[in-house]
Amino acid sequence: MEVNRAAQVLSASLFLAIIFLVYAKELPEAAMATAYFCDRMYILFDCLNSSQFKKTWQKFRHAILKGESEILDFLHQQLGWISAWQFQSRRQPHAIIGWQVTIKCVLML
């Protein structure tokens, strides 16, 4: 999946739409897990993939210099979350390792 398409699919709008449909009883309660997955991925994309390079770079630079930042804490949490992903097929998608490498590289800056 292309990054642009993934960012559109895993968006805050989809998160809100799923939550609305669950509360309206159009979707089962189990759909909340999908909503939270979309929200978390949206935040991760926002954290790592911004079209405003200068603004993002300043956020990362500030976060790295301070050592204790909401962004850095969030990225550390995502490593554990991504490691816990489980898929029904025997082969795990390469995206798992890709996400982990990307996050670890950003944290090493």
N, C-alpha and C positions, 0 to 999 in steps of 0.2 A: 504494500500500500504506500502511496506517495505521502510524504509528510504533510503537504498541503491538504490532501483529502482526509488524512487521519485527523488533522487539527479541526477540520470542519465537522467530521463525524463525532469526534469526542469533544464536544463543545459544551459550554455552560448552557446554551439554549436547549440542547438535547437533555442535559441533566434536569433542567427545570420542567421540560415537557414530560419526561418520564415520571417525575415526582407528581406533577399535576394529574397525569393519567392514573397513577396508583391511588391517589386520594379521591379521584372521581370514580374509582372502582372499575375503570376500563382496562387496567392491567393488574395482575396479581401482586401481592406484597413482595414476592421474590424478585420482582423487577427493580426493587430499591437497590439491590446489590449492583445491578447494571448501572443505575443512575450514579451511585457513588464511585464506581469505576470510571465512568465518563468524566465526572467532576475532578477526580484525582489526576487523570491523564491530561485534562484541559489545563490544570494548574502546572503540571510538569512541562507540557509544551510551552506554556506562557513563560515559564521560568527559563527554559533553555533555548527557545526559538522565537525571538522577537524581530520584527522588521525594523525596529528602532535600535540599531546597533549601539549608538552612543549611550542611550539611556540604559540599556541592558548592561553594557560594559560597566557603567558607573555603579549599577546595583551590585554586580558581581565583585567589582574591585572593592567597594565599600564592605561588602559581606566578608570577603577574604581578609581584608586588613583588620577588621574588627574581630574576626575569629568566632564570634557568637552572633549569629544572624538568623533571622527567620528563614531566609532562603537556604542557608547551609543546613540548618536543622531539618528543613523539609526534604532536602536532597538526601541526607543521611537516612531519613525515615523511608524514603522511596526505595533505597537499596534493599532493605529488609522486606518491604512489600513486594517488590519485583522478584526477589529470591523465592518467595512463598507461592508464586504463581504456579498453578498446576493445570495441565492440559490432558485431555482424554487420550490423545494419541501417545504412542511411545516416544516419538521424536519431539523434543521440545523446540519451539521456534527459535531461530537464531536471534530474533529480536530481544530475547531475554538477556543474552550476553551483550548485545549491542547497547541496550539501555544501561546495563551495569557499567560497561566500559565508559560510556559517555559521561555518566554521573560521576564516576570515580575520577575521570580526567578533569572535570570541572572542579571537583573538590581539591584536587592536587595543585591547582593554579596558585 
